[in-house]
Amino acid sequence: MNRSPTAILQISRRAALALTVALLGACAQMAPAPDPLPSWNEGPAKDAIVQFVRKTTDSASPQFVPPAQRVATFDQDGTLWVEQPMYAQVAFALDRVKDVVKAWAATAKHPKFQRPYTELVYAPMVEAMKYLRANGYRTYIVTGGGQEFVRAFADAVYGVPPEQVIGSMLKVDYSVRNGVPTMTNAPAVFFINDKAGKPVGINMVIGQRPQAAFGNSDGDQQMLEWTTGGAGARLGMLVLHDDAQREYAYGPAAGLPASHVGTFAQSLYDEAKAKGWTVISIKNDWKRVFAFD
């Protein structure tokens, strides 16, 4: 059967379009997926995060975790941002000029780096939080610091909404003043969210055991024990500050200098190795520490 030149041209166009679509699809399949953790060096720490996410989010995996149960908890001081030479909240309390947390966080500068504290957030840990959230995990900050202090900037800095911040709390009183319902802090401690208090705080607020927990000090030991003590795939990670050049070096685990701020005892290091928790070396596992590096 003879085809007119117009019909042949139409067939050729369809064939070319089909070939183009096929080639584009093949190229898309061949192109490597973007690295979700670009600030991490290749190694056991990065692999632990990636493999954990894969096996808990693949519906065909025997360790699959339903989206509603995907929870990851992160300590803040020393895990998400710099805690030396003193905890940021202490620095805030000692700064008599700043009386509003958000203003302080945006303007107060760290004595060593001379940058706002909100710029001293660890880029690799922010990437880990984003990677987990992209795979259906809810990320909570579980800090020994003041809950209201961290809630004031957690969303802007970490992408964590205030209702997903668990911290130490003052007693709060409810009253009606001049017809207006009011909540006021009382001069008394209600709850200390540190050490054995962290699993308790997690249970009170979240109501379920996390699948993953990230910390850096003795104050996070019980949170990691509680998290990794459950059935199925679990991830426990501890940041070891061993890079004096780019940040700080302190322990005293692994022979590092002792510190009263963010103490990482040798006993915790030994427990991590015995229980299969991953110790993250800032010096070896992170390509960069801060976004400005």
Buried (B, 14 or more C-beta within 10 A) or exposed (E): EEEEEEEEEEEEEEEEEEEEEEEEEEEEEEEEEEEBBEBBBEEEBBEBBBEBBEBBBEEEEEBBBEEEBBBBBBBBBBBBBBBBEBBBBBBBEEEEEBEEBEEBBBEBEBEEBEEBBBBBBBBBBBBBBBBBBEBBBBBBBBBBBBBBBBBBBBBEBBEBEBEBBBBBBBEEEEEEEEEEEEEEEEEEEEBBBBBEBBBBBBEEBBEEBBBBBBBBBBBBBBBBBBBBEEEEBBBBBBBBBBBEEEBBBBBBBEEBEEBEBBBBBEEBBEBBEEEEBBBBBBBEBBBBBBEEE
